[in-house]
Amino acid sequence: MKTLIGCAAAALVLSAPGVAGIVNPAPYPQTLIRKATTMVRSKALYKKAILLEADGTPKLGTKVTSAMGIVNWRFVYDNQETKTQFKTVFLRARNGRLGPPVGNRSIFEEDERITTLPKMTLSMAIAKLRAKGHTQPFGAVTLRFPLGPGFKETLYIFTFGSGNNVNYWSVGTKTGKVKPIS
């Protein structure tokens, strides 16, 4: 079974000309996830933590149409194998800068572990979404492998709309299939 152990963090690349201060790794968000995983596992309390999901959002109060607009991330790790009091680990990133890992005693449910990062980047997933006619801006994206019947791969899940008019669309990271999620 492949895991993220040993994945070297690639160098951060300054992207998005004209957007001062935003540092994003390429491929995005995989490089940032690798760096976060290395940071999490560098702590003895979290040395066997495995990624469950990565939640990305744009600058507060905005919606975006590209991967570069996603500047805030929350990474969630299953830490049960480490056998400490912390069953889950959270790590946040803003503009490519990682915060410290924070342990939590509760179990984070509803996701399969992501033991191998998908090759599909966020930009690739957005391109698949656009090719199916979804041109409106989105307010969040989550990379996760949901538990439950019918899910057979890790997905990028996009949040469209607001208030009572929210809908979710997924892009399969292996199949490239674009589907609604209810």
C-alpha positions as CSV (number, residue, x, y, z in Angstrom):
1,M,0.0,0.0,0.0
2,K,1.4,3.3,-1.0
3,T,1.3,6.2,1.5
4,L,2.4,9.7,1.5
5,I,5.5,8.8,3.7
6,G,8.6,9.8,2.0
7,C,7.0,12.1,-0.5
8,A,9.3,15.1,-0.7
9,A,7.8,18.5,-0.7
10,A,8.5,20.2,-4.0
11,A,9.6,23.9,-4.1
12,L,6.9,26.5,-3.9
13,V,6.5,28.5,-7.1
14,L,5.2,32.0,-7.2
15,S,2.2,32.0,-9.5
16,A,-0.7,34.2,-10.6
17,P,1.0,37.3,-12.0
18,G,-0.4,40.4,-10.4
19,V,-1.6,38.6,-7.2
20,A,0.9,39.8,-4.6
21,G,1.7,37.6,-1.7
22,I,0.0,34.5,-2.9
23,V,2.4,31.6,-3.1
24,N,1.0,28.4,-4.6
25,P,2.7,25.1,-5.3
26,A,2.4,23.4,-8.6
27,P,0.8,20.9,-9.1
28,Y,-1.9,22.3,-6.9
29,P,-2.9,21.3,-4.3
30,Q,-0.8,18.1,-4.3
31,T,2.5,19.8,-3.5
32,L,1.0,21.7,-0.6
33,I,-0.6,18.5,0.7
34,R,2.8,16.7,0.5
35,K,4.4,19.5,2.5
36,A,1.5,19.5,5.1
37,T,1.8,15.7,5.4
38,T,5.6,16.0,6.0
39,M,5.0,18.6,8.6
40,V,2.3,16.6,10.4
41,R,4.3,13.4,10.4
42,S,7.4,15.2,11.7
43,K,5.6,15.2,15.1
44,A,5.9,12.0,17.1
45,L,2.2,12.3,18.1
46,Y,1.1,12.2,14.4
47,K,3.8,10.1,12.7
48,K,1.4,7.7,11.1
49,A,-1.3,10.2,10.2
50,I,-3.1,9.6,6.8
51,L,-4.9,12.3,4.8
52,L,-8.7,12.1,4.9
53,E,-9.6,15.3,3.1
54,A,-8.4,18.7,1.9
55,D,-10.9,21.6,2.1
56,G,-10.2,24.7,0.0
57,T,-11.8,28.1,0.0
58,P,-11.2,31.5,-1.7
59,K,-10.6,34.8,0.1
60,L,-13.5,35.5,2.5
61,G,-16.7,36.5,0.8
62,T,-15.6,35.7,-2.7
63,K,-16.2,33.0,-5.3
64,V,-13.7,31.9,-7.9
65,T,-13.4,30.3,-11.3
66,S,-9.8,29.0,-11.1
67,A,-7.5,26.9,-8.9
68,M,-5.4,30.1,-8.1
69,G,-8.4,31.6,-6.3
70,I,-8.3,28.9,-3.6
71,V,-6.0,30.4,-1.0
72,N,-7.2,28.8,2.2
73,W,-6.9,25.1,3.0
74,R,-7.8,22.8,5.9
75,F,-6.2,19.4,5.8
76,V,-7.7,16.6,7.9
77,Y,-5.7,13.5,8.8
78,D,-6.7,10.2,10.4
79,N,-4.3,9.6,13.3
80,Q,-5.8,6.5,14.8
81,E,-2.8,4.3,13.8
82,T,-0.4,6.4,15.8
83,K,-2.3,5.2,19.0
84,T,-2.1,8.5,20.8
85,Q,-5.0,10.4,22.4
86,F,-5.4,12.4,19.2
87,K,-7.5,10.5,16.7
88,T,-7.6,13.3,14.1
89,V,-5.1,16.0,13.1
90,F,-5.9,19.3,11.4
91,L,-3.5,21.6,9.7
92,R,-4.5,24.9,8.0
93,A,-2.7,26.8,5.2
94,R,-3.3,30.3,4.0
95,N,-1.7,31.6,0.8
96,G,0.7,28.6,0.8
97,R,1.9,29.1,4.3
98,L,1.2,26.2,6.7
99,G,0.1,26.6,10.3
100,P,1.0,24.1,13.0
101,P,-0.7,20.6,13.2
102,V,-3.4,20.5,15.8
103,G,-4.5,17.2,17.3
104,N,-8.2,16.4,18.2
105,R,-9.5,13.6,20.4
106,S,-12.5,13.0,18.2
107,I,-12.6,10.6,15.2
108,F,-13.3,12.4,11.9
109,E,-15.9,10.2,10.0
110,E,-17.4,9.8,6.6
111,D,-14.2,9.6,4.6
112,E,-11.9,6.8,3.3
113,R,-8.2,7.5,3.8
114,I,-6.4,9.0,0.8
115,T,-3.3,6.8,0.8
116,T,-2.1,8.0,-2.6
117,L,-2.6,11.5,-3.9
118,P,-4.5,11.6,-7.1
119,K,-2.6,12.7,-10.2
120,M,-5.5,15.0,-11.2
121,T,-4.8,18.5,-10.1
122,L,-7.4,21.1,-9.1
123,S,-6.9,22.9,-12.4
124,M,-7.5,19.6,-14.3
125,A,-10.7,19.0,-12.3
126,I,-12.0,22.6,-13.0
127,A,-11.3,22.0,-16.7
128,K,-13.4,18.9,-16.7
129,L,-16.2,20.8,-14.8
130,R,-16.1,23.6,-17.4
131,A,-16.2,21.2,-20.3
132,K,-19.5,19.9,-18.9
133,G,-20.9,23.5,-18.9
134,H,-20.3,24.5,-15.3
135,T,-19.0,28.0,-15.9
136,Q,-20.3,29.8,-12.7
137,P,-17.9,30.6,-9.9
138,F,-17.6,28.2,-6.9
139,G,-17.2,29.0,-3.2
140,A,-15.4,25.9,-2.0
141,V,-13.7,22.7,-3.1
142,T,-13.0,19.5,-1.2
143,L,-10.7,16.7,-2.1
144,R,-12.1,13.5,-0.4
145,F,-13.1,9.9,-0.9
146,P,-16.6,9.7,0.7
147,L,-17.7,6.6,2.5
148,G,-20.9,5.1,1.4
149,P,-22.4,3.2,-1.5
150,G,-21.6,4.4,-5.0
151,F,-18.2,6.1,-4.2
152,K,-15.3,4.3,-5.8
153,E,-12.7,7.0,-6.1
154,T,-11.3,10.2,-4.6
155,L,-13.4,13.2,-5.7
156,Y,-13.0,16.9,-6.1
157,I,-16.3,18.3,-4.8
158,F,-17.3,21.8,-5.8
159,T,-19.8,24.0,-3.9
160,F,-21.9,26.2,-6.1
161,G,-24.6,28.8,-5.1
162,S,-25.4,30.1,-1.7
163,G,-28.0,30.2,1.0
164,N,-30.9,27.8,0.3
165,N,-29.7,27.4,-3.3
166,V,-26.5,25.4,-2.8
167,N,-25.5,22.5,-5.0
168,Y,-22.5,20.2,-5.3
169,W,-20.8,18.8,-8.3
170,S,-18.0,16.2,-8.2
171,V,-15.2,15.3,-10.5
172,G,-13.7,11.8,-10.2
173,T,-9.9,11.9,-9.9
174,K,-9.5,8.6,-11.8
175,T,-12.5,8.5,-14.2
176,G,-12.8,12.2,-14.8
177,K,-16.6,11.8,-14.5
178,V,-18.5,15.0,-13.6
179,K,-21.7,14.3,-11.5
180,P,-24.0,16.1,-9.1
181,I,-23.9,15.1,-5.5
182,S,-27.2,15.5,-3.5
